[in-house]
């Protein structure tokens, strides 16, 4: 579409252009020809650049895909909690290495019957812990919880071992 506009006032940064129905348009002076002055008539062709629009859309979608592949494709995995050994008064728990995806592990805590029983030191390297001093013939619920970034993740319901040898 070709538009003819009359130059009103020319400044260093902005030129005022007038439409045939006397509407004002502020236009960057740097985009106009160098020898214009007030009263000059300029023709401006306006059109949609489909090729550039499509290229920008493709570049944006490609960036979105790379961001998703790097940071959003996988989530922290819930490791399997197992009872390695149990006696009448102690239990040794083990679990798979904690898979964090792109999260940072802040802490790994063990809860005994709903109460925090302690934190696992070096949770990225330690994959087992021993709990001793347990009462005989008592059922336990021992789920670990991992804190990463701003949320807590239940790593598993954990076994309900009876601390007695079989």
N, C-alpha and C positions, 0 to 999 in steps of 0.2 A: 504494500500500500504506500503510495507516494503522498506526502503531506507537504504543502507549501505554507511557510510561516514567515511573518515579518519580524525583523529584528527590532526590538524596542531599545533597550539599554544594554551596553556592553561593558562589563567589568572584567577584572583580571580573572576571577574564578567562575562567575555566573553571568550568563546572558539571559535577558528577558525576551522571550519570543511571544508573538501575538498570533492567535488563530484568526481565521477570517471572521468568526463571530465574536472577536475581541476578548477572548480568554487569555490569561497570562500563563506561560509555562516557563519555569526556571530551568535552564539547560546548561550543562558544563561548557564553558567557553573553549576549553582545550579540544573539544570534539567538533568545533566549527572551523570552517576554512579561515586562513589567516587574515584575509583582506576584507572582512565584513565590518560594517558600521551600522549605526541606527538607520532604519529605513530599508536596509538590504532585505531581499527575499531569499530565503534558503529553502531548498527542497530536502526533506528527510524521508528516506525510505524505511518503513517499518515492516518487519516480517518475523515470523517465528523460525528459529534455527533448529529444525528437527534433528539434524545430524548431531549438533553439539548437545542438544537436550538428551538424545539417546545415549551418547557417549558418557555424559555426566551421570545419567541414571545407571548405566552399566558399571561405571567406576564406583558409584556409591554402593550398589548391590554387591560388588566384588569385595569392597572394604567390609561391609556388614558380614559377609561370609567368612572372611579371614578373622574378624574379631570373634565371631561365634565359634569357629574351629579352634581358636587359641584359648578362649576363656569360657565358653558356654556349652561345649559339646559333651563334656563329662562332668559329673557331680561327685562329691565325696561318696565313697562306697561304704556300706555297712559291713564291717568285718564279722566273721563268725566267731563267737565266743564259745570256748570248749573247756571242759573240766579235764585237766591232764592227770591229776592225781587227787585222791581224797582219803583222809584218815578220819578217825573219830572226831578230832578237834581241829583239823586244818584242811584246806583245799588249795590246790594250785590251779589257777586259771590261765589259759593261754588264748591268744586270738591272732588272727591274720594281721600282717602289717596294715597300718591305717592308710587307705588310699584317699588322698586329699584332693585330687584333681588340681585346681589352681588355688585352692584355699591354703591359708597358713594355720597350722595347728597351734592353738594357744595353750591348751591343757587337756589332759585326759584324767578324769576322776572316776573312782569306783564308788558306787553307792551300795550300801547293805541295808536291805529292808527299808528303802526310802530315805535313809540318812547317809550323808557323805561319809565314806569310810576312809578316804584319803586320795591323794593324787599319785598318779603313776609317774615316777621320775623318767626323764628322757623318753617320752612316749613314741618317738619315731624310731628308737632303737630297741626299746624293751617291748617284748611281746608276751610276757607272762608276769604273774605276780602270785605271791603266796599269802594267804590269809590264815592266821592261826588264832588260837584262843577261842575257838567256837564251842558252843554248847552242844552236847551230845544229843542226837535224835532231833535236831532242829532244822526245819526247811529254810533255806536262804534264797533270797532274790537279789542277784548281784549284777545289775546292768552297769556297764561303764558309760560315761558321757564325755563326748569330746566337745570342746569349745573352740570354734574357729571363726575368726572375724567377729561378727556380732550375733551369732546364733549358736544354740546348742544342738548337737546331733546325738540322738540316742543310737548307740552303736549296736545294740542288740538287747534282747530281753535276758539273755544269759541263761546258763543252766540253773536249775534249782537242785543243787546237789544235796544229798543227805551226807553230812560229814562223817561217814562211817565206811570202813573198808569192806569191800565185797569179796 
